Amino acid sequence: MIPVELILLALSPIFVVCVVLEFVKARQYFNIKDSVNNAVLAALHQGSDAIALLLLMPFFIWLHQFAFFNIELSIWTLLLGFLIQDFLYYWFHRASHTIHWFWLAHVVHHSSPFMNFTTAFRQSIFYPIVGMWLFWMPMIIIGFSPSIVFLIVALNLGYQFFVHTQTIRKLGWLEKIFNTPTHHRIHHAINPPYINKNYAGVLIVWDKLFGTFVEEDPKLTIEYGIVGEMPKANPISANCHQFVKMFKALRQASGLKAKLKVVFSDPTHSEQL
C-alpha cells in the first residue's frame, strides 16, 4: 500500500513550483511568516497522519473482511471510488464547519487572513483525533480495499492544493462542475453571504445539490480568516486555540446537555456563552 503521505510527498515538487510562481507573480497575497507557519503546520500534520494511519490500518484491514463486495482496482472502480469519496468528503467538510468537535481540527486551515497556495498546507495535527477517518469507513464497508481508499483520498487532497489561490480567475464551463479557485475563495471568506458555503473537494455539484453553493459577487471584496478571535501566528496556537475556547465554554456550560451542545453543536454556539 502507498501511504497518503508518500503520494503527497511525490507531488510536493509541483506544489513548491506553484508556490514560487505565485509568489513571483503576486507577492501582495503573501506574508512570509504566515507561509513559513503554514509549512510547519503541514509537516506536523503529515507526521500525525502517518502515525494515525500506522495505528489504524490493522483496524481498517479487519473491517474490510466484512465488506459487502470485493471491489478490485480498475479504471472504472477508481472512478466510482472517486465519486463516492468526493461525496463523503463533502459531508466531512460540511460537518467540520457545523459541528464543533470537527471544527476543532478544521479551524486551523481557515485561521489565516491570507489566501495563497501555502494556505493549502495549513492543516491540523488533530484530524485523526476528531475522526476524519470515520468518513472513509463506508467505502471500506462497501468493498474498497483500504489501500484504494487512501489512494483516492490522497488524489482528492492533492487536487485541492490548486484551488487555494487568488491568481487564477474564472475557468469557464469548468466552474459548473468542478471546485475551482473562484469557488474555494468564497469558502475561505468571512463575508456574511459566503460563510459556510462551497464545501466541495473536487466536484462543486454536491454544493449545488444540497443547497450550499453560492456564486462570487464581483462587487464584494473577500476577507479571509475566521469569525471571532484569531490564534497567534505560530503552529502551537493555530492547533490549540480552538481547544482552549471549547474548554472555556465547557466550564461555563451548566449540566451535561449544555456541555454536549458545546461539543457537538454549531461552533458559534460556544462563542455565545
matplotlib code that plots the C-alpha trace (Angstrom):
import matplotlib.pyplot as plt

x = [0.0, 1.2, 0.6, -1.2, 1.8, 4.1, 1.7, 1.5, 5.3, 5.7, 3.6, 5.5, 7.9, 4.9, 3.4, 6.7, 7.0, 3.4, 4.1, 7.3, 5.5, 2.6, 4.9, 6.8, 3.5, 1.5, 3.7, 0.9, -1.0, 1.8, 3.1, 6.5, 5.9, 2.4, 3.7, 6.5, 3.9, 1.8, 4.8, 5.5, 1.8, 1.9, 4.9, 3.3, 0.0, 1.8, 3.6, 0.4, -1.4, 1.3, 1.2, -2.6, -2.6, 0.0, -2.1, -5.5, -4.6, -5.0, -8.5, -9.3, -7.9, -10.0, -13.1, -12.6, -13.3, -17.0, -17.3, -20.5, -18.5, -14.9, -14.1, -10.8, -8.8, -9.7, -10.2, -14.0, -13.8, -11.3, -13.8, -16.6, -14.5, -13.6, -17.3, -18.1, -15.1, -15.7, -19.4, -18.2, -15.6, -18.4, -20.1, -16.9, -16.2, -19.7, -19.6, -16.2, -17.9, -21.2, -20.1, -17.7, -15.9, -14.8, -14.2, -11.5, -9.2, -10.5, -10.3, -6.6, -7.0, -9.1, -7.2, -5.1, -6.1, -4.1, -5.1, -2.4, -1.1, 0.7, -2.7, -3.4, -0.5, -2.2, -3.6, -4.2, -2.4, -5.8, -7.7, -7.0, -8.3, -11.5, -12.1, -11.7, -11.1, -14.6, -15.9, -13.9, -15.1, -18.3, -16.0, -14.2, -17.6, -18.9, -15.9, -13.0, -9.7, -8.1, -5.2, -7.6, -9.5, -6.4, -5.0, -8.2, -8.2, -4.6, -5.5, -8.5, -6.4, -3.7, -6.3, -7.4, -4.0, -4.6, -7.8, -6.0, -5.0, -6.2, -4.2, -6.5, -9.7, -12.9, -12.4, -15.4, -17.5, -15.3, -16.9, -20.2, -18.8, -15.6, -14.4, -12.3, -10.2, -13.2, -15.5, -12.9, -12.0, -15.6, -15.4, -12.5, -14.3, -15.7, -18.1, -21.6, -23.0, -20.2, -19.9, -20.4, -20.7, -18.9, -17.7, -16.7, -13.5, -13.3, -16.9, -18.9, -22.1, -22.6, -23.0, -25.5, -27.4, -27.5, -28.0, -24.6, -23.4, -23.0, -21.6, -19.0, -20.2, -17.8, -18.7, -17.8, -14.1, -13.3, -12.0, -10.2, -9.8, -12.3, -15.1, -14.0, -10.6, -7.7, -4.9, -1.4, 0.9, 2.6, 1.8, 1.1, -1.6, -3.0, -3.5, -4.7, -6.5, -9.9, -9.5, -8.8, -12.0, -14.0, -12.8, -13.7, -17.2, -17.5, -16.7, -19.4, -22.0, -24.2, -25.3, -24.5, -26.9, -25.4, -21.9, -22.7, -24.2, -20.9, -19.1, -21.5, -23.5, -22.5, -19.2, -20.8, -22.8, -19.6, -18.9, -22.2, -21.5]
y = [0.0, 3.5, 5.8, 9.1, 11.0, 9.4, 10.4, 14.0, 14.0, 12.8, 15.8, 18.3, 19.4, 20.5, 22.3, 24.1, 25.3, 26.6, 28.5, 30.1, 31.1, 32.6, 34.4, 36.0, 36.9, 38.1, 38.9, 41.0, 37.9, 36.5, 37.1, 35.3, 34.5, 33.1, 31.0, 29.5, 28.8, 27.0, 24.9, 23.9, 23.1, 20.9, 18.9, 18.4, 17.3, 14.8, 13.3, 12.9, 11.4, 8.9, 7.8, 7.6, 5.5, 3.1, 2.6, 2.4, 0.3, -3.0, -1.9, -0.9, -4.3, -6.1, -4.1, -4.9, -8.6, -7.7, -5.7, -6.3, -6.6, -7.3, -4.4, -4.7, -1.9, -0.9, 2.4, 2.1, 1.2, 4.0, 6.4, 5.0, 5.3, 8.8, 9.8, 8.1, 9.6, 13.1, 12.8, 11.7, 14.4, 17.0, 15.7, 15.6, 19.2, 20.3, 18.6, 20.3, 23.7, 22.9, 20.5, 22.0, 18.7, 18.5, 22.3, 21.9, 20.5, 22.2, 25.7, 25.5, 25.5, 28.7, 30.6, 32.9, 36.2, 35.3, 33.2, 31.6, 28.2, 27.8, 28.1, 24.6, 23.4, 24.8, 21.7, 20.4, 17.6, 16.7, 15.4, 11.8, 12.5, 14.2, 11.3, 12.4, 8.8, 7.9, 9.4, 6.9, 3.8, 3.4, 2.9, 0.0, -1.5, -1.2, -3.2, -0.9, -2.0, 0.4, 0.9, 2.1, 4.3, 6.1, 6.4, 8.2, 10.4, 11.4, 12.3, 14.3, 16.3, 16.8, 18.4, 20.7, 22.3, 24.0, 25.8, 27.8, 30.9, 34.3, 34.4, 32.2, 33.7, 32.1, 28.9, 29.0, 25.8, 24.1, 26.3, 24.4, 21.0, 21.3, 23.1, 25.9, 28.7, 31.0, 28.7, 28.0, 31.6, 32.0, 29.1, 30.7, 34.1, 35.6, 37.9, 37.0, 35.9, 33.5, 31.8, 28.0, 27.8, 25.8, 22.7, 20.8, 18.8, 18.2, 18.4, 21.5, 19.6, 18.4, 22.0, 22.7, 19.5, 20.2, 24.0, 25.2, 26.7, 30.4, 32.4, 35.0, 38.6, 40.7, 43.8, 42.2, 42.2, 38.9, 38.9, 35.8, 34.2, 33.0, 34.8, 35.8, 35.8, 34.6, 32.4, 33.7, 33.3, 30.1, 26.4, 25.7, 28.5, 27.5, 23.9, 24.5, 27.9, 26.4, 23.7, 26.4, 28.2, 25.0, 24.1, 27.6, 27.1, 23.7, 25.3, 27.9, 25.4, 24.1, 20.5, 17.5, 18.6, 22.1, 20.6, 18.2, 21.1, 22.9, 19.9, 18.8, 21.9, 24.6, 26.2, 29.6, 28.3, 28.4, 32.0, 33.0, 31.6]
z = [0.0, -0.8, 2.2, 1.6, 2.9, 0.2, -2.6, -1.4, -0.9, -4.5, -5.6, -3.4, -6.2, -8.2, -5.2, -4.5, -8.1, -8.0, -4.7, -6.2, -9.4, -7.4, -5.1, -8.1, -9.8, -6.8, -3.8, -2.3, -1.4, 0.8, 4.3, 4.8, 8.5, 7.7, 4.8, 7.0, 9.7, 7.0, 6.0, 9.7, 10.2, 7.1, 8.4, 11.8, 10.1, 7.8, 10.9, 12.9, 9.9, 9.3, 12.9, 12.9, 9.6, 11.1, 14.2, 12.4, 9.4, 11.3, 12.2, 8.5, 7.3, 9.9, 8.9, 5.2, 5.8, 6.5, 3.2, 1.1, -2.1, -3.2, -5.4, -7.3, -8.7, -12.3, -14.1, -13.5, -9.8, -9.4, -10.9, -8.8, -5.7, -6.6, -6.8, -3.5, -1.7, -3.0, -1.9, 1.6, 1.6, 1.1, 4.2, 6.2, 5.2, 6.0, 9.4, 10.0, 9.8, 11.6, 14.4, 16.9, 17.6, 13.9, 13.7, 16.5, 13.8, 10.6, 12.1, 11.7, 7.9, 8.0, 10.7, 8.4, 6.9, 3.7, 0.7, -1.4, -2.4, 1.0, 2.7, 1.4, 3.6, 6.7, 8.4, 11.9, 13.8, 15.4, 12.3, 13.4, 16.9, 15.9, 13.5, 9.9, 9.1, 10.2, 6.9, 4.8, 6.6, 4.4, 1.4, 3.2, 4.2, 0.6, -0.6, -1.5, 0.0, 2.5, 0.0, -2.8, -0.3, 0.8, -2.7, -3.7, -0.6, -1.4, -5.0, -3.8, -1.3, -4.0, -6.3, -3.6, -3.3, -6.7, -5.6, -2.9, -4.9, -5.8, -9.1, -11.1, -12.1, -13.5, -15.6, -17.9, -18.1, -15.5, -12.9, -13.4, -12.5, -10.5, -7.4, -8.7, -7.1, -7.6, -5.6, -2.9, -2.3, -1.3, 1.0, 2.9, 3.1, 6.3, 4.5, 5.8, 2.4, 2.0, 5.4, 5.3, 1.6, -1.2, 0.8, -2.4, -2.6, -6.4, -7.7, -6.9, -7.9, -4.3, -3.1, -5.9, -5.0, -1.2, -1.2, 0.0, -3.3, -3.8, -6.7, -6.3, -6.1, -8.1, -6.1, -2.8, -1.6, 0.0, 3.6, 4.8, 8.2, 10.9, 12.7, 16.2, 17.8, 15.7, 17.0, 17.4, 14.3, 15.4, 15.0, 18.7, 18.9, 15.5, 16.6, 20.2, 20.1, 19.5, 22.1, 24.7, 23.6, 23.8, 27.3, 28.5, 27.0, 28.7, 32.1, 31.6, 30.4, 33.1, 33.0, 30.7, 28.0, 27.7, 27.7, 24.9, 23.0, 23.2, 21.8, 19.1, 18.0, 15.7, 16.7, 17.0, 20.0, 22.2, 21.1, 22.6, 26.1]

ax = plt.figure().add_subplot(projection="3d")
ax.plot(x, y, z, "-o")
ax.set_aspect("equal")
plt.show()
